[in-house]
Amino acid sequence: MRISTLKAALLIATLALSALANAATETLLHTFTETTSFWPQGALIEDSTGNLYGTTRAGGTYGVGTVFELSPPAVSGGAWTLTTLYNFVPYGSGGYVPISELVRDQAGAFYGTTYAGGDPTCNCGGVYKLIPPAVQGGTWTETALYSFKQVGDGHLPNAAALALTTKGTLYGTTIRGGTWDSGVIYQLTTTNGTSYTESVLYSFGDLADASTPNGPIILDSTGSLYGVTSLGGAFNQGTVYKFTPAANGHLATERILFSFGASSTTGANPTGNLLFDIGGNLYGVTNAGGPSDDGVVYSLAPSSSTWTQTILFSFTKQSGAAPVAGLTWNHSNNNLYGTTSSMNGLTSGDGSVFKLVPPAVKGGAWTESTLFQFTYTVSGGFPTGAVLRDSKTGNLYGTAINGGVTGCDLFCGTIWQIANP
């Protein structure tokens, strides 16, 4: 027994050292502080000039969150500059505590959701639009598009980006509310870009239905919506679902494509975004389940009934564990990138950034490597947003909701970069 234990320990050490050998260099672009804004939760988005945008769920003028811009230095190697574009207000008709990732329209306006505020009788959160100033450097204008209600509506919107169509329609989900208080799919439509009408398209949670949506919605070319729920399904361990809105006289339909938890290998409690490949297969992550109960990366192949799952990689506490965000493609070579929110390798770490390389031969094993291990009081900890990949440079960008400079009592979070891994 002692020899077997020693062999296992040596194997773990070898794997961890191999991962470290492949580690990439991380650079901190910004460390948040209690005196400005803190706790960046979601992913970043980028404009054509390399500016990064995101939200913090706390701090700012009123302490209830901000929208920020992080601009690259004019000279290579210089400091990045953070500018607060908007400070949320804890009163009035608007929401506060922004938790979702931003989505941007062609005119440069941002859209997102807040976890609190809105209707004063509910305090259930809302959907907002942030309009850029007419003159650079001017004041951004926030408009509350919708405030969720306590009765007959969804409430507590999901911490994920809204889906925005070219016609200006917004789709999203809430964690609670609806007929069974297990969340809803909602739609916001507009004819003028100013006033919006909300419709609850679907209520989750009837019997073995999907329950508690936990990631952004994506749309296919036909207008059907796809997403994940962290609970519900045949084993109450979460689902991947498809929702087709009513159209041309047809009723709206919801279908569970896959229920997690049928075995210890399927993964459990899916979270984060889904990705489509050109063959119509879906890719995603689970926060738990798998052989070590540390989560998995999976793909789902289309089928007329239940879709077929393939496990691409099973996490362990040595490779990283409990991914919260989804995946990011490198379309030139089909590599996948993502983050885990915790780990316990040879070095101290509070999450990781990983890369998955597809097999050279179809059906072979994917290869995982740890690009970076977070150290809470230095580089940040517990990344919860998806990785942003710059298609021009190949650089990866992301946030860590906690950690950073020692002495920040609230462990305020960081923005990081990994150069062309």
N, C-alpha and C positions, 0 to 999 in steps of 0.2 A: 504493500500500500504506500509506503514511504517513497519507494522508487517511482511508482506511478505518479505520485504527487509532485516529485521533483521534475519528472519529464514534462508534466503539464505546465509547471512553472517556467521551465526553460523554453517551452514552445511559446507561451504567452510573451515572454521576454524577447524572443527572436522576432515574433510578429510585430511587437511594439517598436523594436529597434529598426526593423525594415520600414515601418511606416514613417519613423522619424527621418530615415535616410532619404525618403522621397518628399520630405516636408518642403514647402515653399516658404518664401519670405513674406511675412506680413508687415504692413506699415500702418500705423495709426494715423488717420487723417484728421480725426477730431475726437476729443474727450469731453463729454458733457459735464456740467457742474451744477451744483444746487442754485447758484446765483443767476443762471441763465435758463436753460431748459434741460430736461433729462428724461430717461426711460424711452429711448427710441424702440418701438416694438415691431414695426412692419418693415417690409423691403423698401429699397430705394428705387427711384426711377431716374432716368438720365435724359437730358436734352441733347441737341445736335452739337453743342459747343462743349459738352463734357461736364456741365453743372449737374449736381445730384440733388434730388428733392426727397423729403420724407417728413414724418411727423414725430413728435414726442408726446407721450400721454400725460406728462406733468411738466411743471415749470412754466416759464414765460411770465408776462406781466401780472397775470391773475392766478398763476399756479396750476392751471387746469389744461395745459398743453399748447403746442405750437405747430405751425407748418414752417419748415426751414429750407433754405437753399445752401448747399456747400459748393463753393466755386474753386476750381483748380488754380494753382499759383501761376502767375505770369511768367515766372522763371522756373525751369526745371529744378526740383529739389526744394523749392520754397514751401511756405505754409499754405494750406488750404484755408479759405475764409468762409465762416458760417454767418449767414444772414437770416434773421427771423422775419418771415414774410407775413405771418399773422399770429396774433395771440388770441386764443379762445377766451370767451367771457362766461363766467358761471351764473349768468342771469339773463333774462330776456327770452326771446323765442328761439334763439339758436342753441345748438347743443354744445357740449364740451367733453373733454377727455377723448381726443381723436385716437382711434385704435386701428383703423384700417390703413392699408397701403393706398397710395394715391393713384388715380387714373387721370389722364390728361386728354383734352379734346384738341381739335385742330387749331382752335383760337387761343390755346395756351391756358385755358381755365382748368383748375383741378377739381376733382370730385372725391368725396370720402364720406366716412360715417363716424359718428361719435357714440360713445358708450353711455353717456349720461346727458341730462338736459332735455331740451325740446319742450314737449307738452308738460306744463307745470303740475298737472294732476297725475302724471305718470312717471316723469323723469326717466323715460325709456330709451332715450337716444334719438338720433335723427340722421338725415342725409344732408350734406352741405355742398355748396359750390363756391370756389374761391376764384374770383375774377382778377386778372392782372391789371395793373394800372395802364392808363393810356400813354404815360411817359415813364421811361425807365427810371427806377428809383422812387416812384410814387407809391401810394398806398394801395394795397390789395384789398378787395371788397369781398366780404363773406356774405352769402345768402343761404338761408335755411330753406332747402327744397321740400323737406318733409319731416314731420315729427311723429314718431310712433305713438300709438294709443294703447291704453291698457286693455280695452275690450274689443274683440273682433279683429285684432290686428296682430302682427308680429311685434316683438320688442326685444331689446338688447341685440343690436345688429352684430353680425359676425366680424371678427377682426381680419378681414380679407378684402382685397380690392373688389370694387364693383365692376360688373361687365358693362361696357359702354358700346353701343352700336353706332354706325355712321349716321343714323337718323336721330341720335340723341337720346334713345331709350336706355334706361339704366336697369340692370337686374342685380339683385342681391339676396342675401338670406339673413334671417335672425335666428339666434340661439333658442329663444323662448317665444311664447305666444302662439297664436293659431288655435284651432279647434281643440287640440290635445296638449297644448302648452309645450310642444316639442319642436317649435320653430316653423318658419314658413319660407317660401320663395315669394319675393315681391317684385313688382315692376313699377317703374316711374316713367311716365310718358309725357311728352311736351310737344306743343305745336309752335312755340315761339322762343324756346330756350330760356324762358323766365318763369312761367308758372308750370307746375308739374302735378300730375294726377297719379296717386298710388293705387295699385290693385294687388291684393293677395292672390297669387296664382295657385298656390298649393300649401296645405297644412300637413306637416309631417306627424307621424306618431300613431297611426291607427293600427292596432294589433302588432303584427310582425313587420310593420313598415319601417322605413328609414326614420331616424330620429336624431335631433341635435346636429344640424349641419355645421361643418367645421373646416371650411375652406372656400376659396373663391369659385364662382360659377364660370365655366367656359362654354362657348357656343360652337356648334359645328356649322357647316355651310348651309344646312337646311333650317337653322334657327332653333334646333333642340339644345337644351341646357344640360350640362353634366356637372357633377360635384360629388363630394364625400360627406358622410355623416359619421360622427364618432361613436354613436350608439345605434340601436335598432338592427333590423335585419333578422335573419333566421336564428342567429345565436346572440343577439343583442351586443355584438362587438363591433358594429359599424358596417357601413355599406358604401358602394359606389352606385350612384343613381343616374337615371336619364329622365328628364322632364321635357315633354313636347307640348308647347302651348296650343290652345285651341286655334284652329285656322281653317278657312274654306269649308265651314260646316262640320268639321270634325271636333270632337271633344278633346280637352286636354288630357294627357295621359302621363302617369309616372310609373317608372319601371326600375326595379332593383337589378342592376347588372351583375353585382357580386356581393355576397354576404361574408364578412370576415368571421373567423373564429371556429370554422369547422374542424380544425386541427391546430396543433401548436405551431405549425409551420406557416400558416396563411398570413400571420400578422393580425393585429387587432387595433381598433381605434384609429382609423386612418385620419390624416390631417393634411393641411396644406393644399397646394394646387395640383391639378392634373395636367398632363401634357399629352397631346396627340402626336403620333408619328405619321408619315405619309401613307402608311398601310392601314390607318384607322385604329391602331393599338393605343391603349392608354397606359400612362406611367404615373406612379405615385409612391408615397411612403406611408407607413403606419408608425404610430408613436409607441406601440407595444406589440406583444406577440412575437412570433418567430421562436427558434430553438432556445434562445437565451432570454426571451421576453423583453428584448431591447429594441424591437422594431425591425422592419424590413423595407427594402425597395422592391417593388413589384411591377409587373406589366399585366395587362388584361387584353386578350385577343377577342375580337368581335365574334358573337355567336347568336343564333336565332333564339336561344334560351339563355341560360346563365353563361356569362363570358368565362373564358378559360384563363386562370391565373398562372403566372410563372414568377417564382421568386428569383430576383436578380442578385440580391445580396441580403444577408441576415446580419444585423448589427450585434456587437458584443460591447461590454463596457471598456474593452481594450481598444476597439476600433472606433468607439463613439456610440452613443446610445440615445434613444428617445428623440428622433427627429421631430420637429414641430412644423417647420416650413416644408414646402414641396421641393421640386427639382428644377434645374435650369439646363437647357440644351447648349452644347456647342455644335451647331449644325454642320460645321465643316468636317467633323470627325465622329459625331454622335456621342461624344463623351457627355456624361451627366455630372452636374455639380450640386452639392447641397450642404446642409449643416446639421449637426446634432446638438442637442441642448445639454448633454452631460457626457462624461467619460471618466475612466479610471485607469489610465495607462501608466507607463513608467515615469512620465513627467506629470507635474500637477496640471490640471486642466478642467475647464468648466464648459465643455462643448468643443466642437471641432468643425472644420471645413473639409469635405471629402470630395474625391473624384472617382467616378466609375467609368471604366473603359470597356467598351463592348468586345466580345470575343472575335477573334480573327475568323473563326468558322461558326456558322449559324448553329445555335444550340449549345455552344460551349459556355464556359463560365466567364462572367464579368469579373474584372479585376478592380478591387477597391484600394485606394491609397489615401492616407490622411495628409492633407496639404498643410494643415495648421491646427495646433491645439491651443485653445484659449487658456490664459492664466488670469484669474479673476481680477486681482489687484494691479495687473500690468496692462493686459491687452483687452480686458473685458470678459464677460461671461454670459452664458445662456442665450445664444443667438436664436431668435424666433422668426425672423423674416427670411424670405427666399433670397438666394444669391442673385445679384445683378451681374451679368457678363457684358462688357463693352465689346461689341462686334468688331470695332476698328483695332483695338489694342490687344484684346484677349484678356484684359485685366478683370479680376473679380472684385466686386464691392459688396459690402453688407453692413449690418448693424449688430451690436450686442446690447441687449436691453439693460444689463447690469454691468458692474465692474468698472474698471478704469483706474484713475489716479487714486492712490491710497490717501485716505483722509477725506474723501467725499463720503459723508456718513450715509448717504442714500445710495451709494454705488451707482453712479448716474448713467453709465453706458458709453459706448464708443461707436465710431464709424471706422471701418477698416478697409484695407486694399491688399489683394494678393496679385502680384505682377505676373501676368501671362503664364499661368502654371502649366 
